[in-house]
Amino acid sequence: MRTYLDHAASSPVRPEVAQQVAEDLASGLGGWANPSAQHTAGRRVGALLAQARARLASALGVDAHEVLLTSGGTEADALVVSGRARAVPGGRLVVSPIEHPAVLDSARTAVDQLGAGLSLLEVDGAGRVELDSVERAVAPAGSTDHSPASLVSVMTANNETGVVQDMAALVTRGRGASGSG
């Protein structure tokens, strides 16, 4: 028996999932079609996506319009970072230097193209974010330009090192320093 330990970016497809996808693609229901298309196959796929979005929303306790489906993690990261930079003009992005490249690259792009500020948190030798650096970064005077922290991004579990951050402590310190709770 083989053991696969690199699930960081992708995982093997379970046989029953592969079988279901093959059946759906061969069924003539148009599972391969563009869900934004106006033809019958596209409308069918659009309806299936709408149903999936509604089921996810129900499971998460949110409205369906709040569920955004992306092509993967990189697109999702870029969307959140750039969206927050656009939503809070002049705001500052606070990220750890050990974030996924999708977050770091998106933050740098937001600085270059949208005028966002950027603060990098400090990390200790074990790869854990320094709690004091969170306080300093999110405090109203936590940057040289005193811009407000509009987003804080810290990866809970690092997919390369396995380090798990103490998120409860990070959130508590950040909220206390920002005055939000």
C-alpha positions in Angstrom: 0.0 0.0 0.0 1.3 3.4 -1.0 0.9 6.5 1.2 0.6 9.9 -0.5 1.7 12.8 1.8 1.7 15.8 -0.6 -1.9 17.0 -0.4 -0.8 20.6 -0.2 -1.8 21.6 -3.7 -3.7 18.6 -5.0 -4.9 15.2 -4.0 -5.8 12.0 -5.9 -9.4 11.8 -7.0 -11.5 9.2 -5.1 -12.7 6.5 -7.5 -16.3 7.1 -6.8 -15.9 10.8 -7.6 -14.1 10.0 -10.9 -16.9 7.6 -11.8 -19.6 10.2 -11.1 -17.8 12.9 -13.1 -17.4 10.5 -16.0 -21.1 9.6 -15.9 -22.1 13.3 -15.7 -19.9 14.2 -18.7 -21.2 11.3 -20.8 -24.8 11.8 -19.8 -25.6 14.5 -22.4 -26.6 16.9 -19.6 -23.8 19.2 -20.8 -21.6 19.0 -17.7 -18.8 20.2 -19.9 -20.6 23.4 -21.0 -19.9 27.0 -20.1 -22.4 27.8 -17.3 -22.7 31.4 -18.6 -23.7 30.3 -22.1 -27.3 30.9 -23.3 -27.7 27.5 -25.0 -29.5 24.6 -23.3 -26.3 22.8 -22.1 -24.9 26.0 -20.6 -28.2 26.8 -18.9 -28.3 23.3 -17.4 -24.8 23.6 -16.0 -25.6 27.1 -14.7 -28.6 25.6 -12.9 -26.5 22.9 -11.4 -24.0 25.5 -10.1 -26.8 27.6 -8.7 -28.1 24.5 -6.8 -24.6 23.7 -5.5 -24.1 27.3 -4.4 -27.5 27.2 -2.6 -26.5 24.0 -0.8 -23.2 25.4 0.3 -24.9 28.6 1.4 -27.4 26.6 3.5 -24.6 24.6 5.1 -22.6 27.7 5.9 -25.6 29.7 7.1 -25.2 32.5 4.5 -27.1 33.8 1.5 -26.4 32.1 -1.8 -25.2 35.4 -3.3 -22.4 35.4 -0.6 -20.9 32.2 -1.9 -18.4 32.8 -4.7 -17.0 29.8 -6.5 -13.5 30.2 -8.0 -11.2 28.0 -10.0 -8.9 27.4 -7.0 -7.0 28.8 -4.0 -4.8 31.2 -5.9 -7.7 33.0 -7.6 -9.6 33.1 -4.2 -6.6 34.6 -2.5 -6.1 37.2 -5.2 -9.8 38.1 -5.1 -9.9 38.6 -1.3 -6.7 40.7 -1.1 -7.4 42.9 -4.1 -11.1 43.2 -3.1 -10.2 44.4 0.3 -7.6 46.8 -1.0 -10.3 48.3 -3.3 -12.9 48.4 -0.6 -10.7 50.3 1.8 -8.8 52.8 -0.3 -5.6 53.9 1.6 -5.9 50.9 3.9 -3.0 48.7 4.9 -2.7 45.0 4.3 -1.1 43.1 7.2 0.4 39.7 6.2 2.9 37.2 7.5 6.0 36.7 5.4 5.3 33.0 5.4 1.9 33.2 3.6 1.2 31.4 0.4 2.8 33.2 -2.6 -0.7 33.9 -3.9 -1.4 36.1 -0.9 2.1 37.8 -0.9 2.0 38.4 -4.6 -1.5 39.8 -4.5 -0.6 42.1 -1.6 2.4 43.4 -3.5 0.2 44.0 -6.6 -2.3 45.8 -4.4 0.5 48.1 -3.2 1.8 48.7 -6.7 -1.5 49.1 -8.5 -4.0 50.2 -5.9 -1.9 52.2 -3.5 -2.5 49.9 -0.5 -0.1 50.0 2.4 1.7 46.8 3.4 3.0 45.6 6.8 4.8 42.3 7.2 4.4 40.5 10.5 7.4 39.1 12.3 8.0 35.4 12.6 10.2 33.5 15.1 12.7 30.8 14.3 10.1 28.1 14.5 7.9 29.8 12.0 5.3 31.2 14.4 4.0 34.7 14.0 5.2 37.0 16.9 2.1 38.1 18.8 3.7 41.5 19.6 4.1 42.1 15.9 0.4 41.6 15.4 -0.3 44.2 18.0 2.1 46.7 16.5 0.8 46.1 13.0 -2.9 46.5 13.6 -2.8 49.3 16.1 -4.1 52.6 14.7 -0.5 54.0 14.7 0.9 50.6 13.5 2.6 52.0 10.4 4.7 54.9 9.5 1.8 56.5 7.6 -0.8 55.6 10.3 -3.1 54.0 7.7 -5.7 51.6 9.1 -5.2 47.9 8.8 -7.9 46.7 6.4 -6.9 43.1 6.2 -4.8 40.7 8.3 -3.7 37.4 6.7 -2.1 34.6 8.6 -2.1 31.0 7.4 -3.5 28.8 10.1 -1.3 25.8 9.1 1.6 26.1 6.9 1.4 23.7 4.0 5.2 23.4 3.7 6.5 23.4 7.2 3.4 22.1 9.1 3.6 24.9 11.7 0.2 25.6 13.2 -0.4 29.2 14.3 -2.2 30.0 17.6 -5.1 31.7 15.8 -7.0 32.4 19.0 -4.1 34.3 20.5 -3.4 36.1 17.2 -7.1 37.2 16.9 -7.3 38.3 20.6 -4.1 40.4 20.4 -5.1 41.9 17.0 -8.6 42.8 18.1 -7.3 44.3 21.4 -4.7 46.4 19.6 -7.1 47.6 16.9 -9.8 48.6 19.4 -12.3 46.2 17.7 -12.9 44.0 20.6 
